[in-house]
Amino acid sequence: MDNLRAAWEWGVENGHFETVGKAARAFGWYYEVTGLIHEGIEQMELLGQALRGLRQTETDRLLGICLVQQSLLYFRSGDFAQATERYGRAIACLRGR
């Protein structure tokens, strides 16, 4: 897992968003089923922060996917306010607003 975590962080920090995007759903699922909810939220936050300034069609789609995964993790942690807020932002990104 350390290698996957390092690869994720390297990809985010170096702008390899297409590759990271392919892993976002699987990573979110992994964090959910292993109970590493808060670590998953943090990893999705890293990606979200990296994408927020780019605002392009492809990055908006990826940001939407990231926010959905983060929403699910917040939901599983019991933080329904954060989950709802992230879902709203995800919908806006995925609809192109």
Phi and psi restraints in degrees (range 20) as a CNS / XPLOR table:
assign (resid 1 and name C) (resid 2 and name N)
       (resid 2 and name CA) (resid 2 and name C) 1.0 -59.6 20.0 2
assign (resid 2 and name N) (resid 2 and name CA)
       (resid 2 and name C) (resid 3 and name N) 1.0 -39.1 20.0 2
assign (resid 2 and name C) (resid 3 and name N)
       (resid 3 and name CA) (resid 3 and name C) 1.0 -66.7 20.0 2
assign (resid 3 and name N) (resid 3 and name CA)
       (resid 3 and name C) (resid 4 and name N) 1.0 -41.0 20.0 2
assign (resid 3 and name C) (resid 4 and name N)
       (resid 4 and name CA) (resid 4 and name C) 1.0 -65.0 20.0 2
assign (resid 4 and name N) (resid 4 and name CA)
       (resid 4 and name C) (resid 5 and name N) 1.0 -42.7 20.0 2
assign (resid 4 and name C) (resid 5 and name N)
       (resid 5 and name CA) (resid 5 and name C) 1.0 -61.6 20.0 2
assign (resid 5 and name N) (resid 5 and name CA)
       (resid 5 and name C) (resid 6 and name N) 1.0 -44.6 20.0 2
assign (resid 5 and name C) (resid 6 and name N)
       (resid 6 and name CA) (resid 6 and name C) 1.0 -64.5 20.0 2
assign (resid 6 and name N) (resid 6 and name CA)
       (resid 6 and name C) (resid 7 and name N) 1.0 -40.3 20.0 2
assign (resid 6 and name C) (resid 7 and name N)
       (resid 7 and name CA) (resid 7 and name C) 1.0 -64.7 20.0 2
assign (resid 7 and name N) (resid 7 and name CA)
       (resid 7 and name C) (resid 8 and name N) 1.0 -42.1 20.0 2
assign (resid 7 and name C) (resid 8 and name N)
       (resid 8 and name CA) (resid 8 and name C) 1.0 -59.4 20.0 2
assign (resid 8 and name N) (resid 8 and name CA)
       (resid 8 and name C) (resid 9 and name N) 1.0 -51.0 20.0 2
assign (resid 8 and name C) (resid 9 and name N)
       (resid 9 and name CA) (resid 9 and name C) 1.0 -63.3 20.0 2
assign (resid 9 and name N) (resid 9 and name CA)
       (resid 9 and name C) (resid 10 and name N) 1.0 -39.7 20.0 2
assign (resid 9 and name C) (resid 10 and name N)
       (resid 10 and name CA) (resid 10 and name C) 1.0 -63.7 20.0 2
assign (resid 10 and name N) (resid 10 and name CA)
       (resid 10 and name C) (resid 11 and name N) 1.0 -45.2 20.0 2
assign (resid 10 and name C) (resid 11 and name N)
       (resid 11 and name CA) (resid 11 and name C) 1.0 -60.8 20.0 2
assign (resid 11 and name N) (resid 11 and name CA)
       (resid 11 and name C) (resid 12 and name N) 1.0 -42.3 20.0 2
assign (resid 11 and name C) (resid 12 and name N)
       (resid 12 and name CA) (resid 12 and name C) 1.0 -65.6 20.0 2
assign (resid 12 and name N) (resid 12 and name CA)
       (resid 12 and name C) (resid 13 and name N) 1.0 -49.0 20.0 2
assign (resid 12 and name C) (resid 13 and name N)
       (resid 13 and name CA) (resid 13 and name C) 1.0 -64.8 20.0 2
assign (resid 13 and name N) (resid 13 and name CA)
       (resid 13 and name C) (resid 14 and name N) 1.0 -28.0 20.0 2
assign (resid 13 and name C) (resid 14 and name N)
       (resid 14 and name CA) (resid 14 and name C) 1.0 -104.4 20.0 2
assign (resid 14 and name N) (resid 14 and name CA)
       (resid 14 and name C) (resid 15 and name N) 1.0 10.5 20.0 2
assign (resid 14 and name C) (resid 15 and name N)
       (resid 15 and name CA) (resid 15 and name C) 1.0 72.6 20.0 2
assign (resid 15 and name N) (resid 15 and name CA)
       (resid 15 and name C) (resid 16 and name N) 1.0 25.8 20.0 2
assign (resid 15 and name C) (resid 16 and name N)
       (resid 16 and name CA) (resid 16 and name C) 1.0 -88.5 20.0 2
assign (resid 16 and name N) (resid 16 and name CA)
       (resid 16 and name C) (resid 17 and name N) 1.0 63.9 20.0 2
assign (resid 16 and name C) (resid 17 and name N)
       (resid 17 and name CA) (resid 17 and name C) 1.0 -71.5 20.0 2
assign (resid 17 and name N) (resid 17 and name CA)
       (resid 17 and name C) (resid 18 and name N) 1.0 -29.9 20.0 2
assign (resid 17 and name C) (resid 18 and name N)
       (resid 18 and name CA) (resid 18 and name C) 1.0 -63.1 20.0 2
assign (resid 18 and name N) (resid 18 and name CA)
       (resid 18 and name C) (resid 19 and name N) 1.0 -45.2 20.0 2
assign (resid 18 and name C) (resid 19 and name N)
       (resid 19 and name CA) (resid 19 and name C) 1.0 -67.5 20.0 2
assign (resid 19 and name N) (resid 19 and name CA)
       (resid 19 and name C) (resid 20 and name N) 1.0 -46.5 20.0 2
assign (resid 19 and name C) (resid 20 and name N)
       (resid 20 and name CA) (resid 20 and name C) 1.0 -61.5 20.0 2
assign (resid 20 and name N) (resid 20 and name CA)
       (resid 20 and name C) (resid 21 and name N) 1.0 -38.9 20.0 2
assign (resid 20 and name C) (resid 21 and name N)
       (resid 21 and name CA) (resid 21 and name C) 1.0 -60.9 20.0 2
assign (resid 21 and name N) (resid 21 and name CA)
       (resid 21 and name C) (resid 22 and name N) 1.0 -35.8 20.0 2
assign (resid 21 and name C) (resid 22 and name N)
       (resid 22 and name CA) (resid 22 and name C) 1.0 -67.1 20.0 2
assign (resid 22 and name N) (resid 22 and name CA)
       (resid 22 and name C) (resid 23 and name N) 1.0 -24.1 20.0 2
assign (resid 22 and name C) (resid 23 and name N)
       (resid 23 and name CA) (resid 23 and name C) 1.0 -97.7 20.0 2
assign (resid 23 and name N) (resid 23 and name CA)
       (resid 23 and name C) (resid 24 and name N) 1.0 -10.9 20.0 2
assign (resid 23 and name C) (resid 24 and name N)
       (resid 24 and name CA) (resid 24 and name C) 1.0 -59.2 20.0 2
assign (resid 24 and name N) (resid 24 and name CA)
       (resid 24 and name C) (resid 25 and name N) 1.0 -47.7 20.0 2
assign (resid 24 and name C) (resid 25 and name N)
       (resid 25 and name CA) (resid 25 and name C) 1.0 -65.2 20.0 2
assign (resid 25 and name N) (resid 25 and name CA)
       (resid 25 and name C) (resid 26 and name N) 1.0 -43.4 20.0 2
assign (resid 25 and name C) (resid 26 and name N)
       (resid 26 and name CA) (resid 26 and name C) 1.0 -64.7 20.0 2
assign (resid 26 and name N) (resid 26 and name CA)
       (resid 26 and name C) (resid 27 and name N) 1.0 -41.1 20.0 2
assign (resid 26 and name C) (resid 27 and name N)
       (resid 27 and name CA) (resid 27 and name C) 1.0 -63.9 20.0 2
assign (resid 27 and name N) (resid 27 and name CA)
       (resid 27 and name C) (resid 28 and name N) 1.0 -45.1 20.0 2
assign (resid 27 and name C) (resid 28 and name N)
       (resid 28 and name CA) (resid 28 and name C) 1.0 -59.7 20.0 2
assign (resid 28 and name N) (resid 28 and name CA)
       (resid 28 and name C) (resid 29 and name N) 1.0 -43.7 20.0 2
assign (resid 28 and name C) (resid 29 and name N)
       (resid 29 and name CA) (resid 29 and name C) 1.0 -63.0 20.0 2
assign (resid 29 and name N) (resid 29 and name CA)
       (resid 29 and name C) (resid 30 and name N) 1.0 -44.4 20.0 2
assign (resid 29 and name C) (resid 30 and name N)
       (resid 30 and name CA) (resid 30 and name C) 1.0 -57.7 20.0 2
assign (resid 30 and name N) (resid 30 and name CA)
       (resid 30 and name C) (resid 31 and name N) 1.0 -48.4 20.0 2
assign (resid 30 and name C) (resid 31 and name N)
       (resid 31 and name CA) (resid 31 and name C) 1.0 -63.7 20.0 2
assign (resid 31 and name N) (resid 31 and name CA)
       (resid 31 and name C) (resid 32 and name N) 1.0 -34.1 20.0 2
assign (resid 31 and name C) (resid 32 and name N)
       (resid 32 and name CA) (resid 32 and name C) 1.0 -68.0 20.0 2
assign (resid 32 and name N) (resid 32 and name CA)
       (resid 32 and name C) (resid 33 and name N) 1.0 -51.3 20.0 2
assign (resid 32 and name C) (resid 33 and name N)
       (resid 33 and name CA) (resid 33 and name C) 1.0 -74.0 20.0 2
assign (resid 33 and name N) (resid 33 and name CA)
       (resid 33 and name C) (resid 34 and name N) 1.0 -23.1 20.0 2
assign (resid 33 and name C) (resid 34 and name N)
       (resid 34 and name CA) (resid 34 and name C) 1.0 -89.0 20.0 2
assign (resid 34 and name N) (resid 34 and name CA)
       (resid 34 and name C) (resid 35 and name N) 1.0 -6.2 20.0 2
assign (resid 34 and name C) (resid 35 and name N)
       (resid 35 and name CA) (resid 35 and name C) 1.0 81.0 20.0 2
assign (resid 35 and name N) (resid 35 and name CA)
       (resid 35 and name C) (resid 36 and name N) 1.0 9.4 20.0 2
assign (resid 35 and name C) (resid 36 and name N)
       (resid 36 and name CA) (resid 36 and name C) 1.0 -88.7 20.0 2
assign (resid 36 and name N) (resid 36 and name CA)
       (resid 36 and name C) (resid 37 and name N) 1.0 51.8 20.0 2
assign (resid 36 and name C) (resid 37 and name N)
       (resid 37 and name CA) (resid 37 and name C) 1.0 -57.8 20.0 2
assign (resid 37 and name N) (resid 37 and name CA)
       (resid 37 and name C) (resid 38 and name N) 1.0 -51.1 20.0 2
assign (resid 37 and name C) (resid 38 and name N)
       (resid 38 and name CA) (resid 38 and name C) 1.0 -68.1 20.0 2
assign (resid 38 and name N) (resid 38 and name CA)
       (resid 38 and name C) (resid 39 and name N) 1.0 -35.4 20.0 2
assign (resid 38 and name C) (resid 39 and name N)
       (resid 39 and name CA) (resid 39 and name C) 1.0 -65.0 20.0 2
assign (resid 39 and name N) (resid 39 and name CA)
       (resid 39 and name C) (resid 40 and name N) 1.0 -40.4 20.0 2
assign (resid 39 and name C) (resid 40 and name N)
       (resid 40 and name CA) (resid 40 and name C) 1.0 -62.0 20.0 2
assign (resid 40 and name N) (resid 40 and name CA)
       (resid 40 and name C) (resid 41 and name N) 1.0 -41.9 20.0 2
assign (resid 40 and name C) (resid 41 and name N)
       (resid 41 and name CA) (resid 41 and name C) 1.0 -59.5 20.0 2
assign (resid 41 and name N) (resid 41 and name CA)
       (resid 41 and name C) (resid 42 and name N) 1.0 -44.1 20.0 2
assign (resid 41 and name C) (resid 42 and name N)
       (resid 42 and name CA) (resid 42 and name C) 1.0 -64.1 20.0 2
assign (resid 42 and name N) (resid 42 and name CA)
       (resid 42 and name C) (resid 43 and name N) 1.0 -41.7 20.0 2
assign (resid 42 and name C) (resid 43 and name N)
       (resid 43 and name CA) (resid 43 and name C) 1.0 -66.7 20.0 2
assign (resid 43 and name N) (resid 43 and name CA)
       (resid 43 and name C) (resid 44 and name N) 1.0 -39.7 20.0 2
assign (resid 43 and name C) (resid 44 and name N)
       (resid 44 and name CA) (resid 44 and name C) 1.0 -68.1 20.0 2
assign (resid 44 and name N) (resid 44 and name CA)
       (resid 44 and name C) (resid 45 and name N) 1.0 -32.3 20.0 2
assign (resid 44 and name C) (resid 45 and name N)
       (resid 45 and name CA) (resid 45 and name C) 1.0 -64.9 20.0 2
assign (resid 45 and name N) (resid 45 and name CA)
       (resid 45 and name C) (resid 46 and name N) 1.0 -39.4 20.0 2
assign (resid 45 and name C) (resid 46 and name N)
       (resid 46 and name CA) (resid 46 and name C) 1.0 -57.0 20.0 2
assign (resid 46 and name N) (resid 46 and name CA)
       (resid 46 and name C) (resid 47 and name N) 1.0 -46.3 20.0 2
assign (resid 46 and name C) (resid 47 and name N)
       (resid 47 and name CA) (resid 47 and name C) 1.0 -65.9 20.0 2
assign (resid 47 and name N) (resid 47 and name CA)
       (resid 47 and name C) (resid 48 and name N) 1.0 -45.1 20.0 2
assign (resid 47 and name C) (resid 48 and name N)
       (resid 48 and name CA) (resid 48 and name C) 1.0 -58.9 20.0 2
assign (resid 48 and name N) (resid 48 and name CA)
       (resid 48 and name C) (resid 49 and name N) 1.0 -43.6 20.0 2
assign (resid 48 and name C) (resid 49 and name N)
       (resid 49 and name CA) (resid 49 and name C) 1.0 -63.6 20.0 2
assign (resid 49 and name N) (resid 49 and name CA)
       (resid 49 and name C) (resid 50 and name N) 1.0 -39.2 20.0 2
assign (resid 49 and name C) (resid 50 and name N)
       (resid 50 and name CA) (resid 50 and name C) 1.0 -66.5 20.0 2
assign (resid 50 and name N) (resid 50 and name CA)
       (resid 50 and name C) (resid 51 and name N) 1.0 -31.9 20.0 2
assign (resid 50 and name C) (resid 51 and name N)
       (resid 51 and name CA) (resid 51 and name C) 1.0 -87.3 20.0 2
assign (resid 51 and name N) (resid 51 and name CA)
       (resid 51 and name C) (resid 52 and name N) 1.0 -25.0 20.0 2
assign (resid 51 and name C) (resid 52 and name N)
       (resid 52 and name CA) (resid 52 and name C) 1.0 -56.3 20.0 2
assign (resid 52 and name N) (resid 52 and name CA)
       (resid 52 and name C) (resid 53 and name N) 1.0 -34.4 20.0 2
assign (resid 52 and name C) (resid 53 and name N)
       (resid 53 and name CA) (resid 53 and name C) 1.0 -84.0 20.0 2
assign (resid 53 and name N) (resid 53 and name CA)
       (resid 53 and name C) (resid 54 and name N) 1.0 -9.7 20.0 2
assign (resid 53 and name C) (resid 54 and name N)
       (resid 54 and name CA) (resid 54 and name C) 1.0 -86.0 20.0 2
assign (resid 54 and name N) (resid 54 and name CA)
       (resid 54 and name C) (resid 55 and name N) 1.0 -42.1 20.0 2
assign (resid 54 and name C) (resid 55 and name N)
       (resid 55 and name CA) (resid 55 and name C) 1.0 43.8 20.0 2
assign (resid 55 and name N) (resid 55 and name CA)
       (resid 55 and name C) (resid 56 and name N) 1.0 61.8 20.0 2
assign (resid 55 and name C) (resid 56 and name N)
       (resid 56 and name CA) (resid 56 and name C) 1.0 -121.7 20.0 2
assign (resid 56 and name N) (resid 56 and name CA)
       (resid 56 and name C) (resid 57 and name N) 1.0 164.5 20.0 2
assign (resid 56 and name C) (resid 57 and name N)
       (resid 57 and name CA) (resid 57 and name C) 1.0 -55.2 20.0 2
assign (resid 57 and name N) (resid 57 and name CA)
       (resid 57 and name C) (resid 58 and name N) 1.0 -48.7 20.0 2
assign (resid 57 and name C) (resid 58 and name N)
       (resid 58 and name CA) (resid 58 and name C) 1.0 -68.5 20.0 2
assign (resid 58 and name N) (resid 58 and name CA)
       (resid 58 and name C) (resid 59 and name N) 1.0 -40.3 20.0 2
assign (resid 58 and name C) (resid 59 and name N)
       (resid 59 and name CA) (resid 59 and name C) 1.0 -71.8 20.0 2
assign (resid 59 and name N) (resid 59 and name CA)
       (resid 59 and name C) (resid 60 and name N) 1.0 -31.0 20.0 2
assign (resid 59 and name C) (resid 60 and name N)
       (resid 60 and name CA) (resid 60 and name C) 1.0 -63.0 20.0 2
assign (resid 60 and name N) (resid 60 and name CA)
       (resid 60 and name C) (resid 61 and name N) 1.0 -41.2 20.0 2
assign (resid 60 and name C) (resid 61 and name N)
       (resid 61 and name CA) (resid 61 and name C) 1.0 -62.6 20.0 2
assign (resid 61 and name N) (resid 61 and name CA)
       (resid 61 and name C) (resid 62 and name N) 1.0 -46.1 20.0 2
assign (resid 61 and name C) (resid 62 and name N)
       (resid 62 and name CA) (resid 62 and name C) 1.0 -66.0 20.0 2
assign (resid 62 and name N) (resid 62 and name CA)
       (resid 62 and name C) (resid 63 and name N) 1.0 -40.7 20.0 2
assign (resid 62 and name C) (resid 63 and name N)
       (resid 63 and name CA) (resid 63 and name C) 1.0 -61.4 20.0 2
assign (resid 63 and name N) (resid 63 and name CA)
       (resid 63 and name C) (resid 64 and name N) 1.0 -39.8 20.0 2
assign (resid 63 and name C) (resid 64 and name N)
       (resid 64 and name CA) (resid 64 and name C) 1.0 -60.9 20.0 2
assign (resid 64 and name N) (resid 64 and name CA)
       (resid 64 and name C) (resid 65 and name N) 1.0 -44.9 20.0 2
assign (resid 64 and name C) (resid 65 and name N)
       (resid 65 and name CA) (resid 65 and name C) 1.0 -62.5 20.0 2
assign (resid 65 and name N) (resid 65 and name CA)
       (resid 65 and name C) (resid 66 and name N) 1.0 -43.7 20.0 2
assign (resid 65 and name C) (resid 66 and name N)
       (resid 66 and name CA) (resid 66 and name C) 1.0 -59.4 20.0 2
assign (resid 66 and name N) (resid 66 and name CA)
       (resid 66 and name C) (resid 67 and name N) 1.0 -46.0 20.0 2
assign (resid 66 and name C) (resid 67 and name N)
       (resid 67 and name CA) (resid 67 and name C) 1.0 -66.3 20.0 2
assign (resid 67 and name N) (resid 67 and name CA)
       (resid 67 and name C) (resid 68 and name N) 1.0 -35.5 20.0 2
assign (resid 67 and name C) (resid 68 and name N)
       (resid 68 and name CA) (resid 68 and name C) 1.0 -62.7 20.0 2
assign (resid 68 and name N) (resid 68 and name CA)
       (resid 68 and name C) (resid 69 and name N) 1.0 -46.9 20.0 2
assign (resid 68 and name C) (resid 69 and name N)
       (resid 69 and name CA) (resid 69 and name C) 1.0 -61.9 20.0 2
assign (resid 69 and name N) (resid 69 and name CA)
       (resid 69 and name C) (resid 70 and name N) 1.0 -42.1 20.0 2
assign (resid 69 and name C) (resid 70 and name N)
       (resid 70 and name CA) (resid 70 and name C) 1.0 -65.5 20.0 2
assign (resid 70 and name N) (resid 70 and name CA)
       (resid 70 and name C) (resid 71 and name N) 1.0 -38.2 20.0 2
assign (resid 70 and name C) (resid 71 and name N)
       (resid 71 and name CA) (resid 71 and name C) 1.0 -60.1 20.0 2
assign (resid 71 and name N) (resid 71 and name CA)
       (resid 71 and name C) (resid 72 and name N) 1.0 -45.5 20.0 2
assign (resid 71 and name C) (resid 72 and name N)
       (resid 72 and name CA) (resid 72 and name C) 1.0 -60.4 20.0 2
assign (resid 72 and name N) (resid 72 and name CA)
       (resid 72 and name C) (resid 73 and name N) 1.0 -40.7 20.0 2
assign (resid 72 and name C) (resid 73 and name N)
       (resid 73 and name CA) (resid 73 and name C) 1.0 -68.6 20.0 2
assign (resid 73 and name N) (resid 73 and name CA)
       (resid 73 and name C) (resid 74 and name N) 1.0 -41.1 20.0 2
assign (resid 73 and name C) (resid 74 and name N)
       (resid 74 and name CA) (resid 74 and name C) 1.0 -61.6 20.0 2
assign (resid 74 and name N) (resid 74 and name CA)
       (resid 74 and name C) (resid 75 and name N) 1.0 -40.9 20.0 2
assign (resid 74 and name C) (resid 75 and name N)
       (resid 75 and name CA) (resid 75 and name C) 1.0 -59.3 20.0 2
assign (resid 75 and name N) (resid 75 and name CA)
       (resid 75 and name C) (resid 76 and name N) 1.0 -47.5 20.0 2
assign (resid 75 and name C) (resid 76 and name N)
       (resid 76 and name CA) (resid 76 and name C) 1.0 -63.5 20.0 2
assign (resid 76 and name N) (resid 76 and name CA)
       (resid 76 and name C) (resid 77 and name N) 1.0 -28.2 20.0 2
assign (resid 76 and name C) (resid 77 and name N)
       (resid 77 and name CA) (resid 77 and name C) 1.0 -82.0 20.0 2
assign (resid 77 and name N) (resid 77 and name CA)
       (resid 77 and name C) (resid 78 and name N) 1.0 -9.4 20.0 2
assign (resid 77 and name C) (resid 78 and name N)
       (resid 78 and name CA) (resid 78 and name C) 1.0 92.2 20.0 2
assign (resid 78 and name N) (resid 78 and name CA)
       (resid 78 and name C) (resid 79 and name N) 1.0 4.4 20.0 2
assign (resid 78 and name C) (resid 79 and name N)
       (resid 79 and name CA) (resid 79 and name C) 1.0 -93.6 20.0 2
assign (resid 79 and name N) (resid 79 and name CA)
       (resid 79 and name C) (resid 80 and name N) 1.0 80.5 20.0 2
assign (resid 79 and name C) (resid 80 and name N)
       (resid 80 and name CA) (resid 80 and name C) 1.0 -70.4 20.0 2
assign (resid 80 and name N) (resid 80 and name CA)
       (resid 80 and name C) (resid 81 and name N) 1.0 -29.6 20.0 2
assign (resid 80 and name C) (resid 81 and name N)
       (resid 81 and name CA) (resid 81 and name C) 1.0 -64.9 20.0 2
assign (resid 81 and name N) (resid 81 and name CA)
       (resid 81 and name C) (resid 82 and name N) 1.0 -46.4 20.0 2
assign (resid 81 and name C) (resid 82 and name N)
       (resid 82 and name CA) (resid 82 and name C) 1.0 -64.9 20.0 2
assign (resid 82 and name N) (resid 82 and name CA)
       (resid 82 and name C) (resid 83 and name N) 1.0 -39.8 20.0 2
assign (resid 82 and name C) (resid 83 and name N)
       (resid 83 and name CA) (resid 83 and name C) 1.0 -60.7 20.0 2
assign (resid 83 and name N) (resid 83 and name CA)
       (resid 83 and name C) (resid 84 and name N) 1.0 -46.1 20.0 2
assign (resid 83 and name C) (resid 84 and name N)
       (resid 84 and name CA) (resid 84 and name C) 1.0 -64.3 20.0 2
assign (resid 84 and name N) (resid 84 and name CA)
       (resid 84 and name C) (resid 85 and name N) 1.0 -42.5 20.0 2
assign (resid 84 and name C) (resid 85 and name N)
       (resid 85 and name CA) (resid 85 and name C) 1.0 -62.1 20.0 2
assign (resid 85 and name N) (resid 85 and name CA)
       (resid 85 and name C) (resid 86 and name N) 1.0 -45.1 20.0 2
assign (resid 85 and name C) (resid 86 and name N)
       (resid 86 and name CA) (resid 86 and name C) 1.0 -66.0 20.0 2
assign (resid 86 and name N) (resid 86 and name CA)
       (resid 86 and name C) (resid 87 and name N) 1.0 -39.3 20.0 2
assign (resid 86 and name C) (resid 87 and name N)
       (resid 87 and name CA) (resid 87 and name C) 1.0 -60.6 20.0 2
assign (resid 87 and name N) (resid 87 and name CA)
       (resid 87 and name C) (resid 88 and name N) 1.0 -42.7 20.0 2
assign (resid 87 and name C) (resid 88 and name N)
       (resid 88 and name CA) (resid 88 and name C) 1.0 -60.0 20.0 2
assign (resid 88 and name N) (resid 88 and name CA)
       (resid 88 and name C) (resid 89 and name N) 1.0 -44.2 20.0 2
assign (resid 88 and name C) (resid 89 and name N)
       (resid 89 and name CA) (resid 89 and name C) 1.0 -67.1 20.0 2
assign (resid 89 and name N) (resid 89 and name CA)
       (resid 89 and name C) (resid 90 and name N) 1.0 -36.9 20.0 2
assign (resid 89 and name C) (resid 90 and name N)
       (resid 90 and name CA) (resid 90 and name C) 1.0 -62.5 20.0 2
assign (resid 90 and name N) (resid 90 and name CA)
       (resid 90 and name C) (resid 91 and name N) 1.0 -44.6 20.0 2
assign (resid 90 and name C) (resid 91 and name N)
       (resid 91 and name CA) (resid 91 and name C) 1.0 -60.0 20.0 2
assign (resid 91 and name N) (resid 91 and name CA)
       (resid 91 and name C) (resid 92 and name N) 1.0 -44.8 20.0 2
assign (resid 91 and name C) (resid 92 and name N)
       (resid 92 and name CA) (resid 92 and name C) 1.0 -60.7 20.0 2
assign (resid 92 and name N) (resid 92 and name CA)
       (resid 92 and name C) (resid 93 and name N) 1.0 -43.8 20.0 2
assign (resid 92 and name C) (resid 93 and name N)
       (resid 93 and name CA) (resid 93 and name C) 1.0 -64.6 20.0 2
assign (resid 93 and name N) (resid 93 and name CA)
       (resid 93 and name C) (resid 94 and name N) 1.0 -45.6 20.0 2
assign (resid 93 and name C) (resid 94 and name N)
       (resid 94 and name CA) (resid 94 and name C) 1.0 -73.4 20.0 2
assign (resid 94 and name N) (resid 94 and name CA)
       (resid 94 and name C) (resid 95 and name N) 1.0 -23.6 20.0 2
assign (resid 94 and name C) (resid 95 and name N)
       (resid 95 and name CA) (resid 95 and name C) 1.0 -89.0 20.0 2
assign (resid 95 and name N) (resid 95 and name CA)
       (resid 95 and name C) (resid 96 and name N) 1.0 -5.4 20.0 2
assign (resid 95 and name C) (resid 96 and name N)
       (resid 96 and name CA) (resid 96 and name C) 1.0 82.7 20.0 2
assign (resid 96 and name N) (resid 96 and name CA)
       (resid 96 and name C) (resid 97 and name N) 1.0 25.8 20.0 2
